[in-house]
Amino acid sequence: MAKTSPAEFLNQVRAEGRKVVWPTRKETITTAIMVLIMTVLLALFFLVVDGALAAVVRFLIGLLG
């Protein structure tokens, strides 16, 4: 593997950076909204699952006592 000088490395980094396609403002906002919606849905899901499992554990502990 050939060694790359720091100047050549920076040139390669700039060249790769020019290839990046940045999202539009609308795409960024849409993605952020979708992430927030999914976060809320998953939080609600885990709240229900946690409550159900807690109820099962309380029931099982109640059988012992």
N, C-alpha and C positions, 0 to 999 in steps of 0.2 A: 504494500500500500504506500503510495507516494505521500510525502509530507506536504502539507499546504501551509503557505506563509500566512501570517495574520491579515495582510492586505487582500490576498486572494480569498481567504475565508470570508471577509467582510463583503467582498464583491459577490460571492456566492449567496450570502445571506440576503443581500439587497435583491439579487435576481429572483430568489425564491419568494421574497416578500412581494415583489411585483406580480407574481402569479396568483396571489391570494385574492379571492373574490369575496368582498365584504358584503354582508346582508344589508338590505335597505332598511330604512327606519320602520316601514310598515312590517317587514318580516321580523324585525327585532321585537316590536311591540306585540305582534301576534304570538310569537314564540313565548314571550314573557307571560302573556295572559294564559296561554295553554299550560305553562309550568305552574302558575298559581292555581289554576283550576284543578290540575292533577294533584297538587300538594294538598289542597283542601279535601278532595275526595279520598285520598289515601289516609289523611289524618282522621276523617270520619270512619273509614273502614277499620282502622286499627283501634279507634276508640270503642267501636262495637265489639270487635274481636276480644279486646282486653277486658271489657265488661263481662262478656260471656264466659271467658276463661276464669275470671275472678269469681263469678257466680258458681261455676262448677267446683272450684277449689273450696269455696265456703261451704257448699253442700257436702262435699266429701269430708271436710273437717268436722262438720256438724254430725255426720254419721258416727264418727269416732268418739265424740264427746257426749 
